[in-house]
C-alpha cells in the first residue's frame, strides 16, 4: 500500500511540475503581450503549485530561475511600440 501511495505521489508531483512549466510559458506570453495583470495572476498560480509539489532539487532550481525571469518581465514597465 505504501509503495502504491509513493508511486501515486511521484506521478502527481511530475504532473504538477509539467503543469507549472506550461503555466510559466503562458505567463511569459502574457507578459510579452503586455498583459501584466493576467501575467501576475498566472505567476501567482505557478508559485502556489510549486509550494505543494515535491520536486527534485534540479527541477526546483530550474523553475525558480524561470520564475525570476518571468517576474522580471512582469515588473518591467510597458514599452511603447514604435
Helices and strands as residue ranges (DSSP letters): H 2-32, H 36-52, H 57-75
